[in-house]
Amino acid sequence: MDGTIRVIATGLRYRTQSINIIANNIANANTNGFKRSELMAGEFEAYLSSRIDAEVTPIGNENRGVQATGVYTDQRRGDLYLTDSMFDFALDGDGSFTLEGAGGGQLLTRDGHFQVGADGYLTDARGNYVLGENGRIYVGRGYIWVSEAGNIYINGRLSDRFRITTVAGGYSGRVLQRCLERSNVRPLDEMMKMIEDSRAFQTYSQVALAADKILQKTVTEIGRV
């Protein structure tokens, strides 16, 4: 019975985590540049196989049921669409725009929906400064044009270059002006996964109730002996 309860508990925990992640994906389906996430799982048999060569296998501590192995972020680019704003940008390639947060720390984003703040500097919608290779990007009331290489021209003069941050370092993609990247969330796919997880959660819950009734009955009968 302990093994059954353990399987049920891991199943409920996994499905709850997965549902929360899916809900966050759906909530951000219309967020520019958002990357969907997915909870990765390993079945007990796979987990056991990974420990076959271990020097010590503790008796009574074996894991059973679904094991969450981590959260996978899908880095595939979302669809691109054109806009009328010269302050909208999209990255056609790996990497992220680099921002300066309120505390001075650096932030990364794929959402290139920028604007010019009251002080004349390029910012995102939350007021974080967009960074170039030389620091904050000053636009003022000038006309901004950006090449596909990320070079920034203000009123026809080269001013700076977008600071694109990548894992490997260096950026080989394109910067597209008057263009934004949609999220890579497919709402219908996420809803199907949500239904699947919800049904599995319901099944685990029903099994848990049945197991609890059996346990209570067993305890009662033992008490009568």
VENPEHU-V482113 format. One record per residue. SS is DSSP state (2 for helix, 1 for strand, 0 for the rest). Layout:
# VENPEHU-V482113
ss
SS
SS
This chain:
# VENPEHU-V482113
ss
0
2
2
2
2
2
2
2
2
2
2
2
2
2
2
2
2
2
2
2
2
2
2
2
2
2
2
0
0
0
0
0
0
0
0
0
1
1
1
1
1
1
0
2
2
2
2
2
2
0
0
0
0
0
0
0
0
0
0
0
0
0
0
0
0
0
1
1
1
1
1
1
1
0
0
0
0
0
0
1
1
1
0
0
0
0
0
1
1
1
1
1
0
0
0
1
1
1
1
1
0
0
0
0
0
1
1
1
1
0
0
1
1
0
1
1
0
0
0
0
1
1
1
0
0
0
0
0
1
1
1
1
0
0
1
1
0
1
0
0
0
0
0
1
1
1
0
0
0
0
1
1
1
1
0
0
1
1
1
1
1
1
0
1
1
0
0
0
0
0
0
0
0
1
1
1
1
0
1
1
1
0
0
0
0
0
2
2
2
2
2
2
2
2
2
2
2
2
2
2
2
2
2
2
2
2
2
2
2
2
2
2
2
2
2
2
2
2
2
2
2
2
2
2
0
